[in-house]
Amino acid sequence: MSTAMVTSKGQITIPAAVRASLGLEAGSRVEFVETEKGKFAIVPATSPVQALKGMLRKPSSPVTIGQMNKAIAAQGAKAR
């Protein structure tokens, strides 16, 4: 069983054996998935960007630049 210590900044170093098993390298992203209350699994976040295709539907009609500018201006006015 591998263990790690949490630093004062809330950081941990994932042990080499765990990194190797998960196929993690420098710059890899991981997800913390709660498996049950108080227990988490570390899962490599390796989904390719192509997996996002189809998540958003296409608009029923194209939006013009003028419509975009009008919507931006309206949101900016609300924020003030």
FIDRENNU-40959 format. One record per atom (N, C-alpha, C, O): atom name; residue number from 0; x, y, z. Coordinates in Angstrom, 2 decimals. Layout:
% residues N
@at: CA	i: NUM	X: X	Y: Y	Z: Z
...
% end
This chain:
% residues 80
@at: N	i: 0	X: 0.85	Y: -1.18	Z: 0.00
@at: CA	i: 0	X: 0.00	Y: 0.00	Z: 0.00
@at: C	i: 0	X: 0.89	Y: 1.24	Z: 0.00
@at: O	i: 0	X: 1.82	Y: 1.33	Z: 0.80
@at: N	i: 1	X: 0.61	Y: 2.17	Z: -0.88
@at: CA	i: 1	X: 1.38	Y: 3.41	Z: -0.97
@at: C	i: 1	X: 0.69	Y: 4.50	Z: -0.17
@at: O	i: 1	X: -0.54	Y: 4.55	Z: -0.09
@at: N	i: 2	X: 1.49	Y: 5.37	Z: 0.43
@at: CA	i: 2	X: 0.94	Y: 6.50	Z: 1.18
@at: C	i: 2	X: 1.63	Y: 7.77	Z: 0.73
@at: O	i: 2	X: 2.70	Y: 7.73	Z: 0.12
@at: N	i: 3	X: 1.01	Y: 8.92	Z: 1.04
@at: CA	i: 3	X: 1.59	Y: 10.22	Z: 0.73
@at: C	i: 3	X: 1.20	Y: 11.18	Z: 1.84
@at: O	i: 3	X: 0.20	Y: 10.97	Z: 2.53
@at: N	i: 4	X: 2.00	Y: 12.22	Z: 2.02
@at: CA	i: 4	X: 1.74	Y: 13.21	Z: 3.06
@at: C	i: 4	X: 1.23	Y: 14.49	Z: 2.39
@at: O	i: 4	X: 1.70	Y: 14.88	Z: 1.33
@at: N	i: 5	X: 0.27	Y: 15.13	Z: 3.03
@at: CA	i: 5	X: -0.28	Y: 16.39	Z: 2.53
@at: C	i: 5	X: 0.57	Y: 17.53	Z: 3.06
@at: O	i: 5	X: 0.84	Y: 17.60	Z: 4.26
@at: N	i: 6	X: 0.99	Y: 18.44	Z: 2.17
@at: CA	i: 6	X: 1.79	Y: 19.59	Z: 2.59
@at: C	i: 6	X: 0.87	Y: 20.68	Z: 3.16
@at: O	i: 6	X: -0.35	Y: 20.57	Z: 3.10
@at: N	i: 7	X: 1.48	Y: 21.73	Z: 3.70
@at: CA	i: 7	X: 0.69	Y: 22.84	Z: 4.24
@at: C	i: 7	X: -0.11	Y: 23.55	Z: 3.16
@at: O	i: 7	X: -1.08	Y: 24.24	Z: 3.46
@at: N	i: 8	X: 0.28	Y: 23.38	Z: 1.89
@at: CA	i: 8	X: -0.45	Y: 23.96	Z: 0.76
@at: C	i: 8	X: -1.53	Y: 23.03	Z: 0.22
@at: O	i: 8	X: -2.19	Y: 23.36	Z: -0.77
@at: N	i: 9	X: -1.72	Y: 21.87	Z: 0.85
@at: CA	i: 9	X: -2.72	Y: 20.92	Z: 0.40
@at: C	i: 9	X: -2.28	Y: 20.07	Z: -0.77
@at: O	i: 9	X: -3.11	Y: 19.49	Z: -1.46
@at: N	i: 10	X: -0.98	Y: 19.99	Z: -1.00
@at: CA	i: 10	X: -0.45	Y: 19.22	Z: -2.13
@at: C	i: 10	X: 0.05	Y: 17.86	Z: -1.65
@at: O	i: 10	X: 0.46	Y: 17.70	Z: -0.50
@at: N	i: 11	X: 0.02	Y: 16.89	Z: -2.55
@at: CA	i: 11	X: 0.61	Y: 15.58	Z: -2.28
@at: C	i: 11	X: 1.46	Y: 15.17	Z: -3.47
@at: O	i: 11	X: 1.26	Y: 15.64	Z: -4.59
@at: N	i: 12	X: 2.40	Y: 14.28	Z: -3.22
@at: CA	i: 12	X: 3.17	Y: 13.67	Z: -4.30
@at: C	i: 12	X: 2.62	Y: 12.26	Z: -4.46
@at: O	i: 12	X: 2.64	Y: 11.47	Z: -3.52
@at: N	i: 13	X: 2.15	Y: 11.96	Z: -5.66
@at: CA	i: 13	X: 1.62	Y: 10.62	Z: -5.93
@at: C	i: 13	X: 2.82	Y: 9.68	Z: -6.04
@at: O	i: 13	X: 3.72	Y: 9.93	Z: -6.85
@at: N	i: 14	X: 2.84	Y: 8.61	Z: -5.26
@at: CA	i: 14	X: 3.98	Y: 7.69	Z: -5.30
@at: C	i: 14	X: 4.24	Y: 7.15	Z: -6.71
@at: O	i: 14	X: 3.32	Y: 6.97	Z: -7.50
@at: N	i: 15	X: 5.51	Y: 6.92	Z: -7.00
@at: CA	i: 15	X: 5.94	Y: 6.48	Z: -8.34
@at: C	i: 15	X: 5.19	Y: 5.24	Z: -8.81
@at: O	i: 15	X: 4.80	Y: 5.16	Z: -9.98
@at: N	i: 16	X: 4.98	Y: 4.27	Z: -7.93
@at: CA	i: 16	X: 4.29	Y: 3.03	Z: -8.33
@at: C	i: 16	X: 2.85	Y: 3.32	Z: -8.75
@at: O	i: 16	X: 2.35	Y: 2.71	Z: -9.69
@at: N	i: 17	X: 2.20	Y: 4.25	Z: -8.07
@at: CA	i: 17	X: 0.82	Y: 4.61	Z: -8.41
@at: C	i: 17	X: 0.80	Y: 5.37	Z: -9.73
@at: O	i: 17	X: -0.05	Y: 5.11	Z: -10.58
@at: N	i: 18	X: 1.74	Y: 6.32	Z: -9.91
@at: CA	i: 18	X: 1.81	Y: 7.06	Z: -11.18
@at: C	i: 18	X: 2.03	Y: 6.10	Z: -12.34
@at: O	i: 18	X: 1.40	Y: 6.24	Z: -13.39
@at: N	i: 19	X: 2.92	Y: 5.14	Z: -12.17
@at: CA	i: 19	X: 3.20	Y: 4.17	Z: -13.23
@at: C	i: 19	X: 1.97	Y: 3.35	Z: -13.55
@at: O	i: 19	X: 1.65	Y: 3.11	Z: -14.72
@at: N	i: 20	X: 1.27	Y: 2.90	Z: -12.52
@at: CA	i: 20	X: 0.08	Y: 2.07	Z: -12.70
@at: C	i: 20	X: -1.03	Y: 2.83	Z: -13.43
@at: O	i: 20	X: -1.76	Y: 2.26	Z: -14.24
@at: N	i: 21	X: -1.16	Y: 4.14	Z: -13.14
@at: CA	i: 21	X: -2.20	Y: 4.95	Z: -13.77
@at: C	i: 21	X: -1.75	Y: 5.55	Z: -15.10
@at: O	i: 21	X: -2.56	Y: 6.13	Z: -15.82
@at: N	i: 22	X: -0.47	Y: 5.40	Z: -15.43
@at: CA	i: 22	X: 0.06	Y: 5.95	Z: -16.68
@at: C	i: 22	X: 0.18	Y: 7.47	Z: -16.63
@at: O	i: 22	X: 0.02	Y: 8.14	Z: -17.66
@at: N	i: 23	X: 0.45	Y: 8.01	Z: -15.45
@at: CA	i: 23	X: 0.56	Y: 9.46	Z: -15.29
@at: C	i: 23	X: 1.98	Y: 9.93	Z: -15.55
@at: O	i: 23	X: 2.95	Y: 9.26	Z: -15.18
@at: N	i: 24	X: 2.09	Y: 11.08	Z: -16.19
@at: CA	i: 24	X: 3.38	Y: 11.72	Z: -16.43
@at: C	i: 24	X: 3.28	Y: 13.16	Z: -15.97
@at: O	i: 24	X: 2.19	Y: 13.62	Z: -15.61
@at: N	i: 25	X: 4.38	Y: 13.89	Z: -15.98
@at: CA	i: 25	X: 4.35	Y: 15.30	Z: -15.62
@at: C	i: 25	X: 3.34	Y: 16.03	Z: -16.50
@at: O	i: 25	X: 3.36	Y: 15.88	Z: -17.72
@at: N	i: 26	X: 2.47	Y: 16.79	Z: -15.89
@at: CA	i: 26	X: 1.44	Y: 17.53	Z: -16.62
@at: C	i: 26	X: 0.14	Y: 16.77	Z: -16.78
@at: O	i: 26	X: -0.85	Y: 17.34	Z: -17.26
@at: N	i: 27	X: 0.10	Y: 15.50	Z: -16.38
@at: CA	i: 27	X: -1.15	Y: 14.73	Z: -16.47
@at: C	i: 27	X: -2.18	Y: 15.30	Z: -15.51
@at: O	i: 27	X: -1.83	Y: 15.84	Z: -14.46
@at: N	i: 28	X: -3.43	Y: 15.19	Z: -15.88
@at: CA	i: 28	X: -4.52	Y: 15.63	Z: -15.02
@at: C	i: 28	X: -5.20	Y: 14.40	Z: -14.42
@at: O	i: 28	X: -5.27	Y: 13.35	Z: -15.05
@at: N	i: 29	X: -5.69	Y: 14.55	Z: -13.20
@at: CA	i: 29	X: -6.40	Y: 13.46	Z: -12.54
@at: C	i: 29	X: -7.74	Y: 14.00	Z: -12.03
@at: O	i: 29	X: -7.89	Y: 15.19	Z: -11.78
@at: N	i: 30	X: -8.68	Y: 13.10	Z: -11.88
@at: CA	i: 30	X: -9.98	Y: 13.42	Z: -11.30
@at: C	i: 30	X: -10.10	Y: 12.67	Z: -9.99
@at: O	i: 30	X: -9.62	Y: 11.54	Z: -9.87
@at: N	i: 31	X: -10.74	Y: 13.29	Z: -9.02
@at: CA	i: 31	X: -11.02	Y: 12.63	Z: -7.75
@at: C	i: 31	X: -12.50	Y: 12.29	Z: -7.75
@at: O	i: 31	X: -13.35	Y: 13.18	Z: -7.73
@at: N	i: 32	X: -12.80	Y: 11.00	Z: -7.78
@at: CA	i: 32	X: -14.18	Y: 10.53	Z: -7.88
@at: C	i: 32	X: -14.58	Y: 9.91	Z: -6.55
@at: O	i: 32	X: -13.94	Y: 8.97	Z: -6.07
@at: N	i: 33	X: -15.65	Y: 10.44	Z: -5.95
@at: CA	i: 33	X: -16.11	Y: 9.90	Z: -4.67
@at: C	i: 33	X: -16.80	Y: 8.56	Z: -4.92
@at: O	i: 33	X: -17.81	Y: 8.50	Z: -5.63
@at: N	i: 34	X: -16.26	Y: 7.50	Z: -4.33
@at: CA	i: 34	X: -16.82	Y: 6.17	Z: -4.51
@at: C	i: 34	X: -17.86	Y: 5.85	Z: -3.45
@at: O	i: 34	X: -18.82	Y: 5.12	Z: -3.70
@at: N	i: 35	X: -17.67	Y: 6.40	Z: -2.28
@at: CA	i: 35	X: -18.63	Y: 6.33	Z: -1.19
@at: C	i: 35	X: -18.27	Y: 7.44	Z: -0.22
@at: O	i: 35	X: -17.21	Y: 8.05	Z: -0.36
@at: N	i: 36	X: -19.12	Y: 7.72	Z: 0.74
@at: CA	i: 36	X: -18.88	Y: 8.85	Z: 1.63
@at: C	i: 36	X: -17.51	Y: 8.72	Z: 2.30
@at: O	i: 36	X: -17.23	Y: 7.74	Z: 3.00
@at: N	i: 37	X: -16.66	Y: 9.73	Z: 2.06
@at: CA	i: 37	X: -15.34	Y: 9.75	Z: 2.67
@at: C	i: 37	X: -14.28	Y: 8.95	Z: 1.95
@at: O	i: 37	X: -13.14	Y: 8.88	Z: 2.42
@at: N	i: 38	X: -14.60	Y: 8.35	Z: 0.81
@at: CA	i: 38	X: -13.62	Y: 7.58	Z: 0.04
@at: C	i: 38	X: -13.62	Y: 8.05	Z: -1.41
@at: O	i: 38	X: -14.67	Y: 8.22	Z: -2.02
@at: N	i: 39	X: -12.42	Y: 8.25	Z: -1.93
@at: CA	i: 39	X: -12.26	Y: 8.75	Z: -3.30
@at: C	i: 39	X: -11.34	Y: 7.84	Z: -4.09
@at: O	i: 39	X: -10.46	Y: 7.18	Z: -3.53
@at: N	i: 40	X: -11.53	Y: 7.81	Z: -5.39
@at: CA	i: 40	X: -10.64	Y: 7.12	Z: -6.32
@at: C	i: 40	X: -9.95	Y: 8.19	Z: -7.16
@at: O	i: 40	X: -10.57	Y: 9.19	Z: -7.53
@at: N	i: 41	X: -8.68	Y: 7.98	Z: -7.45
@at: CA	i: 41	X: -7.94	Y: 8.87	Z: -8.34
@at: C	i: 41	X: -7.99	Y: 8.25	Z: -9.73
@at: O	i: 41	X: -7.54	Y: 7.12	Z: -9.94
@at: N	i: 42	X: -8.54	Y: 9.00	Z: -10.69
@at: CA	i: 42	X: -8.73	Y: 8.49	Z: -12.04
@at: C	i: 42	X: -8.03	Y: 9.42	Z: -13.02
@at: O	i: 42	X: -8.23	Y: 10.63	Z: -12.96
@at: N	i: 43	X: -7.21	Y: 8.88	Z: -13.93
@at: CA	i: 43	X: -6.58	Y: 9.74	Z: -14.93
@at: C	i: 43	X: -7.64	Y: 10.42	Z: -15.79
@at: O	i: 43	X: -8.57	Y: 9.76	Z: -16.26
@at: N	i: 44	X: -7.51	Y: 11.71	Z: -16.01
@at: CA	i: 44	X: -8.44	Y: 12.45	Z: -16.88
@at: C	i: 44	X: -7.83	Y: 12.46	Z: -18.27
@at: O	i: 44	X: -7.19	Y: 13.43	Z: -18.67
@at: N	i: 45	X: -8.04	Y: 11.38	Z: -18.99
@at: CA	i: 45	X: -7.37	Y: 11.21	Z: -20.28
@at: C	i: 45	X: -8.31	Y: 11.27	Z: -21.47
@at: O	i: 45	X: -7.93	Y: 10.90	Z: -22.58
@at: N	i: 46	X: -9.53	Y: 11.73	Z: -21.26
@at: CA	i: 46	X: -10.47	Y: 11.80	Z: -22.38
@at: C	i: 46	X: -9.96	Y: 12.78	Z: -23.43
@at: O	i: 46	X: -9.59	Y: 13.90	Z: -23.10
@at: N	i: 47	X: -9.95	Y: 12.37	Z: -24.68
@at: CA	i: 47	X: -9.51	Y: 13.28	Z: -25.74
@at: C	i: 47	X: -10.57	Y: 14.36	Z: -25.98
@at: O	i: 47	X: -11.74	Y: 14.18	Z: -25.66
@at: N	i: 48	X: -10.14	Y: 15.46	Z: -26.53
@at: CA	i: 48	X: -11.05	Y: 16.57	Z: -26.77
@at: C	i: 48	X: -12.19	Y: 16.15	Z: -27.72
@at: O	i: 48	X: -13.28	Y: 16.73	Z: -27.67
@at: N	i: 49	X: -11.95	Y: 15.16	Z: -28.57
@at: CA	i: 49	X: -12.98	Y: 14.69	Z: -29.50
@at: C	i: 49	X: -14.17	Y: 14.10	Z: -28.74
@at: O	i: 49	X: -15.27	Y: 14.03	Z: -29.29
@at: N	i: 50	X: -13.96	Y: 13.67	Z: -27.48
@at: CA	i: 50	X: -15.06	Y: 13.11	Z: -26.69
@at: C	i: 50	X: -16.12	Y: 14.17	Z: -26.38
@at: O	i: 50	X: -17.24	Y: 13.84	Z: -26.01
@at: N	i: 51	X: -15.76	Y: 15.45	Z: -26.51
@at: CA	i: 51	X: -16.70	Y: 16.53	Z: -26.24
@at: C	i: 51	X: -17.67	Y: 16.76	Z: -27.39
@at: O	i: 51	X: -18.69	Y: 17.44	Z: -27.23
@at: N	i: 52	X: -17.36	Y: 16.21	Z: -28.56
@at: CA	i: 52	X: -18.19	Y: 16.43	Z: -29.74
@at: C	i: 52	X: -19.62	Y: 15.96	Z: -29.48
@at: O	i: 52	X: -19.84	Y: 14.86	Z: -28.98
@at: N	i: 53	X: -20.56	Y: 16.80	Z: -29.83
@at: CA	i: 53	X: -21.96	Y: 16.44	Z: -29.68
@at: C	i: 53	X: -22.58	Y: 16.85	Z: -28.34
@at: O	i: 53	X: -23.78	Y: 16.67	Z: -28.14
@at: N	i: 54	X: -21.77	Y: 17.39	Z: -27.43
@at: CA	i: 54	X: -22.31	Y: 17.78	Z: -26.13
@at: C	i: 54	X: -23.22	Y: 19.00	Z: -26.25
@at: O	i: 54	X: -24.19	Y: 19.13	Z: -25.50
@at: N	i: 55	X: -22.92	Y: 19.87	Z: -27.18
@at: CA	i: 55	X: -23.74	Y: 21.06	Z: -27.40
@at: C	i: 55	X: -24.48	Y: 20.92	Z: -28.72
@at: O	i: 55	X: -23.92	Y: 20.49	Z: -29.73
@at: N	i: 56	X: -25.74	Y: 21.29	Z: -28.69
@at: CA	i: 56	X: -26.51	Y: 21.19	Z: -29.93
@at: C	i: 56	X: -26.21	Y: 22.40	Z: -30.80
@at: O	i: 56	X: -25.82	Y: 23.45	Z: -30.30
@at: N	i: 57	X: -26.40	Y: 22.25	Z: -32.08
@at: CA	i: 57	X: -26.21	Y: 23.36	Z: -32.99
@at: C	i: 57	X: -27.42	Y: 24.29	Z: -32.87
@at: O	i: 57	X: -28.54	Y: 23.83	Z: -32.65
@at: N	i: 58	X: -27.20	Y: 25.60	Z: -33.00
@at: CA	i: 58	X: -28.34	Y: 26.52	Z: -32.93
@at: C	i: 58	X: -29.28	Y: 26.28	Z: -34.11
@at: O	i: 58	X: -28.85	Y: 25.90	Z: -35.19
@at: N	i: 59	X: -30.57	Y: 26.53	Z: -33.88
@at: CA	i: 59	X: -31.55	Y: 26.30	Z: -34.94
@at: C	i: 59	X: -31.34	Y: 27.26	Z: -36.10
@at: O	i: 59	X: -31.62	Y: 26.93	Z: -37.26
@at: N	i: 60	X: -30.86	Y: 28.47	Z: -35.80
@at: CA	i: 60	X: -30.53	Y: 29.42	Z: -36.87
@at: C	i: 60	X: -29.22	Y: 30.11	Z: -36.51
@at: O	i: 60	X: -28.94	Y: 30.33	Z: -35.34
@at: N	i: 61	X: -28.43	Y: 30.45	Z: -37.52
@at: CA	i: 61	X: -27.15	Y: 31.12	Z: -37.25
@at: C	i: 61	X: -27.35	Y: 32.46	Z: -36.54
@at: O	i: 61	X: -28.36	Y: 33.14	Z: -36.74
@at: N	i: 62	X: -26.39	Y: 32.83	Z: -35.72
@at: CA	i: 62	X: -26.43	Y: 34.10	Z: -35.01
@at: C	i: 62	X: -25.49	Y: 35.07	Z: -35.72
@at: O	i: 62	X: -24.35	Y: 34.72	Z: -36.05
@at: N	i: 63	X: -25.98	Y: 36.27	Z: -35.96
@at: CA	i: 63	X: -25.15	Y: 37.26	Z: -36.66
@at: C	i: 63	X: -24.23	Y: 37.96	Z: -35.65
@at: O	i: 63	X: -24.45	Y: 37.91	Z: -34.44
@at: N	i: 64	X: -23.21	Y: 38.61	Z: -36.17
@at: CA	i: 64	X: -22.30	Y: 39.39	Z: -35.34
@at: C	i: 64	X: -23.07	Y: 40.50	Z: -34.62
@at: O	i: 64	X: -22.82	Y: 40.78	Z: -33.45
@at: N	i: 65	X: -23.99	Y: 41.12	Z: -35.31
@at: CA	i: 65	X: -24.81	Y: 42.17	Z: -34.71
@at: C	i: 65	X: -25.61	Y: 41.66	Z: -33.52
@at: O	i: 65	X: -25.70	Y: 42.33	Z: -32.49
@at: N	i: 66	X: -26.20	Y: 40.47	Z: -33.67
@at: CA	i: 66	X: -26.96	Y: 39.87	Z: -32.56
@at: C	i: 66	X: -26.03	Y: 39.56	Z: -31.38
@at: O	i: 66	X: -26.41	Y: 39.75	Z: -30.22
@at: N	i: 67	X: -24.83	Y: 39.07	Z: -31.68
@at: CA	i: 67	X: -23.87	Y: 38.78	Z: -30.61
@at: C	i: 67	X: -23.49	Y: 40.06	Z: -29.87
@at: O	i: 67	X: -23.46	Y: 40.08	Z: -28.64
@at: N	i: 68	X: -23.19	Y: 41.13	Z: -30.62
@at: CA	i: 68	X: -22.83	Y: 42.40	Z: -30.00
@at: C	i: 68	X: -23.96	Y: 42.94	Z: -29.13
@at: O	i: 68	X: -23.72	Y: 43.47	Z: -28.05
@at: N	i: 69	X: -25.20	Y: 42.81	Z: -29.61
@at: CA	i: 69	X: -26.36	Y: 43.27	Z: -28.85
@at: C	i: 69	X: -26.51	Y: 42.49	Z: -27.55
@at: O	i: 69	X: -26.79	Y: 43.07	Z: -26.50
@at: N	i: 70	X: -26.32	Y: 41.17	Z: -27.60
@at: CA	i: 70	X: -26.42	Y: 40.33	Z: -26.41
@at: C	i: 70	X: -25.32	Y: 40.66	Z: -25.41
@at: O	i: 70	X: -25.56	Y: 40.69	Z: -24.21
@at: N	i: 71	X: -24.11	Y: 40.90	Z: -25.90
@at: CA	i: 71	X: -22.98	Y: 41.26	Z: -25.03
@at: C	i: 71	X: -23.25	Y: 42.59	Z: -24.34
@at: O	i: 71	X: -23.02	Y: 42.74	Z: -23.14
@at: N	i: 72	X: -23.76	Y: 43.56	Z: -25.11
@at: CA	i: 72	X: -24.06	Y: 44.88	Z: -24.55
@at: C	i: 72	X: -25.15	Y: 44.77	Z: -23.48
@at: O	i: 72	X: -25.07	Y: 45.42	Z: -22.44
@at: N	i: 73	X: -26.16	Y: 43.95	Z: -23.74
@at: CA	i: 73	X: -27.25	Y: 43.78	Z: -22.78
@at: C	i: 73	X: -26.75	Y: 43.15	Z: -21.48
@at: O	i: 73	X: -27.16	Y: 43.57	Z: -20.40
@at: N	i: 74	X: -25.87	Y: 42.17	Z: -21.58
@at: CA	i: 74	X: -25.32	Y: 41.53	Z: -20.37
@at: C	i: 74	X: -24.42	Y: 42.50	Z: -19.63
@at: O	i: 74	X: -24.41	Y: 42.52	Z: -18.39
@at: N	i: 75	X: -23.66	Y: 43.31	Z: -20.36
@at: CA	i: 75	X: -22.80	Y: 44.30	Z: -19.73
@at: C	i: 75	X: -23.62	Y: 45.35	Z: -18.97
@at: O	i: 75	X: -23.22	Y: 45.80	Z: -17.90
@at: N	i: 76	X: -24.75	Y: 45.73	Z: -19.54
@at: CA	i: 76	X: -25.62	Y: 46.71	Z: -18.89
@at: C	i: 76	X: -26.22	Y: 46.13	Z: -17.61
@at: O	i: 76	X: -26.39	Y: 46.85	Z: -16.63
@at: N	i: 77	X: -26.55	Y: 44.84	Z: -17.61
@at: CA	i: 77	X: -27.12	Y: 44.18	Z: -16.42
@at: C	i: 77	X: -26.10	Y: 44.14	Z: -15.27
@at: O	i: 77	X: -26.46	Y: 44.26	Z: -14.10
@at: N	i: 78	X: -24.83	Y: 43.97	Z: -15.64
@at: CA	i: 78	X: -23.77	Y: 43.82	Z: -14.62
@at: C	i: 78	X: -23.51	Y: 45.12	Z: -13.88
@at: O	i: 78	X: -22.96	Y: 45.10	Z: -12.78
@at: N	i: 79	X: -23.88	Y: 46.23	Z: -14.45
@at: CA	i: 79	X: -23.61	Y: 47.55	Z: -13.82
@at: C	i: 79	X: -24.62	Y: 47.90	Z: -12.82
@at: O	i: 79	X: -24.53	Y: 48.96	Z: -12.20
% end
